[in-house]
Amino acid sequence: MNAIQPAAPADQGDAIFSASDSGGGYEQAGRELPLVREYLGILERRKWVILGIVAVALLAGLVSTLMMTPQFTATSRIEISRQDQRVTNVEGLEDTDRRFDQEFYDTQYELLGARSVAERVARELRLANNFAFFEAHGIDPQTTPWLGSPDAATSRETLETRRKAAVGLLLGHIAISPIPRSALVDISYTSANPTLAAQVANEWGKQFMADSMDRRFESTADARSFLERRLAELRQRVEESQTQLVNYANEKGIVVLDRVEREGRTVAAPTLVQVDLQAMNQALLEATEQRVQLEARARAAGGTNADLVNNSTINALRQEKSAAEAEYAKLMVQFEPGYPAARALEVQIAELERAIGREESRVRGSTQADFRAALDRERDLRGKVAALTDRLNLQERDRIQYTIFQNEVDTNRELYDGLLQRYKEIGVAGVSASNITLVDEAQVPGGPSSPRLPLNLLVALFGGLAVAGAAVFALEQFEEGIRDPAQVTPLTGLPLLGVIPATPHHDDVIDMVQDPKSDVSEAYLTVRSNLALATSHGIPRTLMVTSTRPAEGKSTTGFAIASVLARTGKNVVMIDADMRSPSAHKLLDLPNAAGFSNVLAGQSRAEDVIQPTAFTNLSLISAGGIPPSAAELLSGDQVKALFQSLTERFDHVIVDAPPLLGLADAPLLAQAVDGVVFVVEARGVAARGINNSLDRLRSGKAPLVGAIFTKFEGTGLEGYGYGYGYGYGYGRDREED
């Protein structure tokens, strides 16, 4: 016979045909199942696990909810206004930028939930001595020794322990909830006692306002104390600087007549020397003027017109006048006569003209005697002015240090006056209206806020789904078997001959195989079609069916192939070659007195052990007695001789071989047949075990034809990409219609 020796699918030449030649079959075995459909398949397979976990979670949520103590939540509402809390009005000490509003409110929210407020509430409501408060939070005085007895005297240590416990309970059950985009804040307190919850919620807001006021007063007290110390220091500095200024003035003989203050600071006042020098300068000017006049008169009286022309004073005045007139002419080119600079020049020119006239009169009318007297007086005054000037220059050097001392006095006085003003303002800084107001008082809640059964059940549902998802994921990861028909060919290197759906009841397998309209029967018909295309000469005459381990559907597949072939008119004999664990006779309800093992042992003839079955054209050779060593019986040539003799009488010989795992029977049988079909159970043997089994067959040159995927539980074969759904359901759907 021409046996096919397949290796990998690509090396099988014309022995293996593509699905395009048959119009369907296993050409899509390499395709991946769509991800959504794969997940639906997982949900279908694990639905009871998922439903069980979710049911337990819901039950746990229900029971825990019913066992919870009802809790009541009371809520009060306050408004926190943005307020600049200054203790001084010095710009820059307080930032009023609106960008810092959120920082301000975040700080207020933290202060609102601070331990200091909880301590004030506990002290105001006397919660340390309120055993109903502790009972409302699940603390039983009978089972809590540190609470003590309500009737017994309370020690300081016990009272402090209660106070700390009360503060901790308050902080654990208070909730601060700012209302977005507003200055409103909700203060919620939860307790098993509704009245107590309302009391605490209301008192919390009141104590927060009181705490805010206290902090404000404390801050002003600190500022007042600081300013008092600074004022004392500055007062001493002012006294010291003033004393230093006076002593220096006495030492240097600096006498200031009048002090002038401008914007709080002393402007440089004239000294006695400056006043004397100013008066002496004025007298000198007058004497000089008098002398000039007398000189002019003297010259006018005794001189000629040439004297007037050569008089330097008159010439100087005339030159100055000419310069002023020239400047005035320039201004008139650009401006009107009323322009301020032009008017000033007009006045200057007029004054110069008068001076020239006076000089001319004095030159003409002055006498020589008056001139000499005026000259002597002028000289005397000039000497005095020079002496006073020297004295003033010396004093001006001393005035530099004097000015430094004076500036120090002014600076210290300004600092002192400024701080004194701030000190006065502090007295009213802490008595302004509070920036916190109560908007709504908390009312005694009419119903519990928790537990909420719908919410708890919803949480339990999602929790159960999460746990179920994790469990399903773990189960899917731990399961190493092939789950998808699309994985068969890539993992085994064999073409997929067909996918056999799982059957709900094992006893119905024969009926389902014989029923032409069942999914199982349709699947095996597809297997027969693919077998016909698997080799160049059609379905192998002698065909062995094996698997990795028992219970993978090997015997059922062997019977189904034999039955399908028999229904097509072929004369078929099925051999139960699993002599270690025979099952075919049970499947067909036939005796197993003598069979395959007896023929191989020479105890019976083949024609004597062939049993007709209830199915037309189908005969059976049962396994027979269990031999001491099945491998020894299969090692000889009698197996191949038996199969050759049977092919002379039957069209096809279907061999139900033992599983490969740990046994040598199947590889020995494979050497005597024309083709081997390998059965793979869905979600059964790990891929590693399957490959080990196939390696054993390939090492023995077994003529592997293909693989059959059995017990597949998908989301429905109608949704799978093998083309089975149309054939499986088409006729039945039409019949139902």
Sequence and secondary structure as in RCSB ss.txt:
>XXXX:A:sequence
MNAIQPAAPADQGDAIFSASDSGGGYEQAGRELPLVREYLGILERRKWVILGIVAVALLAGLVSTLMMTPQFTAT
SRIEISRQDQRVTNVEGLEDTDRRFDQEFYDTQYELLGARSVAERVARELRLANNFAFFEAHGIDPQTTPWLGSP
DAATSRETLETRRKAAVGLLLGHIAISPIPRSALVDISYTSANPTLAAQVANEWGKQFMADSMDRRFESTADARS
FLERRLAELRQRVEESQTQLVNYANEKGIVVLDRVEREGRTVAAPTLVQVDLQAMNQALLEATEQRVQLEARARA
AGGTNADLVNNSTINALRQEKSAAEAEYAKLMVQFEPGYPAARALEVQIAELERAIGREESRVRGSTQADFRAAL
DRERDLRGKVAALTDRLNLQERDRIQYTIFQNEVDTNRELYDGLLQRYKEIGVAGVSASNITLVDEAQVPGGPSS
PRLPLNLLVALFGGLAVAGAAVFALEQFEEGIRDPAQVTPLTGLPLLGVIPATPHHDDVIDMVQDPKSDVSEAYL
TVRSNLALATSHGIPRTLMVTSTRPAEGKSTTGFAIASVLARTGKNVVMIDADMRSPSAHKLLDLPNAAGFSNVL
AGQSRAEDVIQPTAFTNLSLISAGGIPPSAAELLSGDQVKALFQSLTERFDHVIVDAPPLLGLADAPLLAQAVDG
VVFVVEARGVAARGINNSLDRLRSGKAPLVGAIFTKFEGTGLEGYGYGYGYGYGYGRDREED
>XXXX:A:secstr
       SGGG GGGS  HHHHTSSSTTTTS   HHHHHHHHHHHTHHHHHHHHHHHHHHHHHHHHHS  BEEEE
EEEEE      SS  TTSS   GGGHHHHHHHHHHHHTSHHHHHHHHHHTTGGG HHHHHHTT  GGG GGG  S
SS   HHHHHHHHHHHHHHHHHHEEEEE TTSSEEEEEEEES HHHHHHHHHHHHHHHHHHHHHHHHHHHHHHHH
HHHHHHHHHHHHHHHHHHHHHHHHHHHT  B   EEETTEEE   BHHHHHHHHHHHHHHHHHHHHHHHHHHHHH
HH  HHHHHH HHHHHHHHHHHHHHHHHHHHHHHS TTSHHHHHHHHHHHHHHHHHHHHHHHHHH  HHHHHHHH
HHHHHHHHHHHHHHHHHHHHHHHHHHHHHHHHHHHHHHHHHHHHHHHHHHHHHHTTS  SEEEEE     SS  B
  HHHHHHHHHHHHHHHHHHHHHHHHHH  B   GGGHHHHHSS EEEEEE  S GGGHHHHHH TTSHHHHHHH
HHHHHHHHHSTTSS SEEEEEESSTTSSHHHHHHHHHHHHHHTT  EEEEE   SS  HHHHTT   SS HHHHH
TTSS HHHHEEE SSTTEEEE   S  S HHHHHTSTHHHHHHHHHHHH SEEEEE   STT SHHHHHHTTSSE
EEEEEETT SBHHHHHHHHHHHHHTT  EEEEEEEEE  S GGGSTTSHHHHHHHHHHHHH 
